[in-house]
Amino acid sequence: MRLNILKLVLITTVFLSGFLNSFAQLLKVGDQAPNFTLKNLEGEQVSLFDFHGQIVHLTFFATWCAPCVVEMPLIEKEIWQNYKNSGVKILAIDQMESPLFVDDFIKAKGISYEALIDENGSVTGQYILRLPHNVLINQKGTIVHTAPGLELDNIKNLIDEMLLISDVTNPKSESPNSFGLSIFPNPSFLTRNQTDVTFLLSASEAAHGVVFIFNILGQRVRSLDINLPANGQLNLKWNLRDHDNILLPRGIYFVRFNAGAESIMQRFLLLN
């Protein structure tokens, strides 16, 4: 009896030791993401370093993984469709399945971001212990998020912060008379007679766009979907309230306007 107990303890110790060693070797937040090269569903080679200077979201999945089946359309709708024109790349990495089988799965789920096949699991083994798993890499190649499951709000907030920092430190040049954002009045004063501001938006043609409002910490407090008319100009009123319909406190805010592949940002001062 005592011998059997000792054997059980020994087996358990060896198992836990191997598990902890595997966990300790996984890439973590703050690590530089190593390059890898995998084939996409068309058989073309795609490398992580192809997207240096962009934000890269890696989502590890398999067609047999039930949570993955739920997560991937959410990533399509909430992340890819909102950020694909803002310097964000999503790579879905499948685990050792047939490209034809994965292609059928991707099409059935309406996924338009790129899928890659990890044929021997070598890339996956650097990042995860189980599926699903999501990783976010900043423009400098540093891992800023890695976690099992989809922490959607956290990932979107991190993307917003990275884009905001990029826009502030590397402002994009504005094309005269073709793409612009003006805010009136700026600064704005919260009074009984002044409870909204107007964004004057312009683009070269009709387009779908999004206006993002960030606080000084880089946290997104509101987003407004718009459709620019045929003349490419729109006056958009905003009631100075966040996504929970709470009136914003005084402070410095940043307003970013995205339409098509273009983006511009302005600083906005709110006083009372």
C-alpha positions in Angstrom: 0.0 0.0 0.0 2.8 2.4 1.0 4.7 1.5 -2.1 1.7 2.3 -4.3 1.2 5.7 -2.6 4.9 6.5 -3.2 4.6 5.6 -6.9 1.5 7.8 -7.2 3.3 10.7 -5.6 6.3 10.2 -7.8 4.2 10.1 -11.0 2.2 13.2 -9.9 5.5 15.1 -9.1 7.0 14.2 -12.5 3.8 15.3 -14.3 3.5 18.6 -12.5 7.2 19.3 -13.0 6.8 18.8 -16.8 3.7 20.9 -16.8 5.4 23.8 -14.9 8.5 23.6 -17.1 6.3 23.8 -20.2 4.4 26.8 -18.8 7.6 28.6 -17.8 9.0 28.3 -21.3 5.9 29.9 -23.0 6.3 33.3 -24.4 4.9 36.0 -22.1 4.0 39.7 -22.0 7.1 41.8 -22.5 8.9 39.2 -24.7 9.9 39.9 -28.3 7.8 37.7 -30.6 10.1 35.5 -32.6 9.6 35.3 -36.3 7.8 32.3 -37.9 6.8 31.4 -41.4 3.7 29.3 -42.1 1.6 28.7 -45.2 -1.8 30.3 -45.7 -4.7 28.5 -47.3 -3.5 29.3 -50.8 -0.1 27.7 -50.0 1.7 31.0 -49.8 4.4 31.5 -47.2 3.5 34.2 -44.6 6.0 35.4 -42.0 5.3 37.3 -38.8 8.0 39.8 -39.6 6.1 40.7 -42.8 3.9 42.9 -40.6 6.6 44.7 -38.6 5.3 48.1 -37.7 1.7 46.9 -37.5 -0.3 45.6 -34.6 -0.6 41.8 -35.0 -3.3 39.7 -33.3 -2.6 36.0 -33.3 -5.6 33.7 -32.6 -4.8 30.0 -32.2 -7.7 27.7 -33.1 -8.8 24.4 -34.5 -12.0 23.5 -36.2 -12.9 20.9 -33.6 -12.5 23.5 -30.7 -16.0 24.5 -29.7 -15.0 27.8 -28.0 -12.9 28.7 -31.1 -16.0 28.3 -33.2 -17.7 30.9 -31.0 -14.8 33.3 -30.8 -13.7 33.5 -34.4 -16.8 35.3 -35.8 -16.6 37.7 -32.8 -13.0 38.5 -33.8 -14.2 39.1 -37.3 -17.0 41.4 -36.2 -15.6 43.3 -33.3 -11.9 43.5 -34.1 -11.2 42.9 -37.8 -14.0 44.9 -39.3 -13.3 47.8 -36.9 -9.5 47.9 -37.2 -8.4 46.3 -40.5 -7.8 49.8 -42.1 -5.9 51.1 -39.0 -2.7 49.1 -39.2 -4.0 45.9 -37.5 -3.3 42.4 -38.9 -5.1 39.3 -37.6 -3.5 35.9 -38.2 -5.6 32.8 -37.3 -3.2 29.9 -36.7 -4.8 26.4 -37.1 -3.4 23.3 -35.4 -2.2 20.7 -37.9 -5.4 20.3 -39.9 -5.9 19.9 -43.7 -5.9 23.3 -45.5 -9.0 22.2 -47.5 -10.9 21.4 -44.3 -9.9 24.6 -42.7 -10.8 26.6 -45.8 -14.3 25.1 -45.7 -14.6 26.0 -42.0 -13.4 29.6 -42.6 -15.8 30.2 -45.4 -18.7 28.7 -43.5 -18.1 31.0 -40.5 -17.7 34.2 -42.7 -14.1 34.8 -41.7 -12.2 37.2 -43.9 -8.9 37.6 -41.9 -6.0 35.4 -42.9 -5.6 31.8 -41.7 -2.4 29.9 -41.5 -1.6 26.2 -40.9 0.8 25.2 -38.2 1.7 21.8 -39.7 3.8 20.5 -36.9 2.6 22.7 -34.0 6.0 24.3 -33.5 4.7 27.9 -33.5 1.7 27.0 -31.3 3.9 25.3 -28.7 5.8 28.6 -28.1 2.6 30.4 -27.0 0.0 28.2 -25.6 -1.0 25.1 -23.6 -4.6 24.8 -24.7 -7.1 26.2 -27.2 -8.4 28.8 -27.8 -5.7 31.4 -27.2 -5.1 35.0 -28.3 -1.9 37.0 -28.5 -1.4 40.7 -29.2 1.9 42.0 -30.5 2.6 45.8 -30.8 4.2 47.7 -33.6 7.7 47.0 -32.2 7.2 43.3 -32.1 6.7 43.1 -28.3 4.0 40.8 -26.8 1.5 43.0 -24.9 -1.2 40.4 -24.3 -1.3 36.6 -24.2 -4.2 34.7 -22.6 -6.5 31.7 -23.1 -9.9 32.6 -24.4 -11.0 35.9 -25.9 -10.7 38.9 -23.6 -12.5 41.1 -26.1 -12.7 44.4 -24.2 -9.1 44.1 -23.0 -7.8 43.5 -26.5 -9.8 46.3 -28.0 -8.6 48.7 -25.3 -5.0 47.7 -25.9 -5.4 48.2 -29.7 -6.9 51.6 -29.1 -4.0 52.6 -26.8 -1.4 51.4 -29.3 -3.0 53.2 -32.2 -3.4 56.4 -30.1 0.3 56.4 -29.1 1.2 55.8 -32.8 -1.0 58.6 -34.0 0.5 61.1 -31.4 4.1 60.2 -32.0 3.8 59.7 -35.8 1.1 62.0 -37.0 -0.1 61.3 -40.5 0.0 64.2 -43.0 -3.4 65.6 -44.0 -4.3 65.8 -47.7 -5.7 69.3 -48.3 -9.4 69.5 -49.1 -9.7 65.7 -49.4 -9.6 64.3 -45.8 -10.1 66.3 -42.7 -11.5 66.6 -39.1 -12.4 69.8 -37.4 -14.0 70.1 -33.9 -16.2 73.1 -33.0 -16.1 74.6 -30.5 -12.7 73.6 -29.3 -12.1 74.1 -26.4 -15.7 73.3 -25.4 -17.4 74.4 -22.2 -19.9 72.3 -20.4 -22.8 74.7 -19.6 -26.5 74.7 -19.7 -26.4 76.0 -23.2 -23.5 73.9 -24.5 -23.9 70.2 -24.1 -22.6 69.0 -27.5 -19.8 69.5 -30.0 -19.7 69.2 -33.8 -17.2 67.2 -35.8 -16.7 68.6 -39.3 -15.7 65.5 -41.4 -14.5 65.4 -45.0 -13.2 62.8 -47.4 -12.6 62.6 -51.1 -15.7 60.5 -51.7 -18.6 58.7 -50.0 -17.3 56.2 -47.5 -18.1 54.4 -44.3 -16.2 55.8 -41.3 -15.7 55.6 -37.6 -15.0 58.4 -35.1 -13.2 57.3 -31.9 -12.9 59.4 -28.8 -10.2 58.6 -26.3 -9.3 60.0 -22.9 -5.9 61.2 -21.9 -5.0 57.7 -20.7 -5.6 56.3 -24.2 -8.9 54.5 -23.2 -11.7 54.6 -25.7 -14.7 56.3 -24.2 -17.0 56.4 -27.3 -17.1 55.3 -31.0 -19.5 56.7 -33.6 -20.2 54.9 -36.9 -20.9 57.2 -39.8 -21.6 57.1 -43.5 -20.2 60.0 -45.5 -22.6 61.1 -48.3 -21.7 61.4 -52.0 -19.9 64.8 -51.5 -17.7 63.3 -48.8 -18.7 65.9 -46.1 -20.6 65.5 -42.9 -21.4 67.6 -39.8 -21.7 65.1 -36.9 -23.0 66.2 -33.5 -21.8 64.4 -30.3 -23.5 64.9 -26.9 -20.2 64.6 -24.9 -21.3 61.3 -23.3 -19.5 58.0 -23.2 -20.7 54.6 -24.3 -22.6 54.3 -21.0 -24.4 57.6 -21.7 -22.4 59.3 -18.8 -21.4 63.0 -19.4 -17.6 63.2 -19.7 -15.6 65.1 -17.1 -13.4 68.0 -18.1 -10.0 67.1 -19.5 -8.1 66.5 -22.6 -9.5 64.1 -25.2 -8.3 62.8 -28.6 -10.7 62.3 -31.5 -9.6 60.0 -34.4 -11.5 59.8 -37.7 -11.0 56.7 -39.8 -12.5 56.3 -43.3 -11.3 53.7 -45.8 -7.5 53.5 -45.5 -7.1 57.1 -44.2 -6.9 58.3 -40.6 -6.5 61.6 -38.8 -6.6 62.7 -35.2 -7.2 66.0 -33.3 -6.9 67.0 -29.7 -10.0 68.2 -27.9 -10.2 70.2 -24.7 -13.3 69.9 -22.5 -13.8 72.5 -19.7 -16.5 73.4 -17.3 
